[in-house]
Amino acid sequence: MNIQEYIQINQEVRFGKPTLIGTRISVSDVLNWLASGQSFEEILSDFPELNIDQLRACCAYAANKEENVRVA
């Protein structure tokens, strides 16, 4: 998956947080909804402007970021 097709970092949108392109929904918003127990289907029902690939891109973004974190 090419995450850059779905996620952007723009200093003028949400103070530079990674967001889904064409929305003001941040990656952290999606991850928090998932962490609180919402399913992909529930999120898509609440936000019909989103699609499954965008939600998967948020998960891939988080996984990629986690993979690059080093522990001392």
Secondary structure, 3 states (H helix, E strand, C coil): CCHHHCEEECCCCHHHCEEECCCCCEHHHHHHHHHCCCCHHHHHHHCCCCCHHHHHHHHHHHHHHHHCCCCC
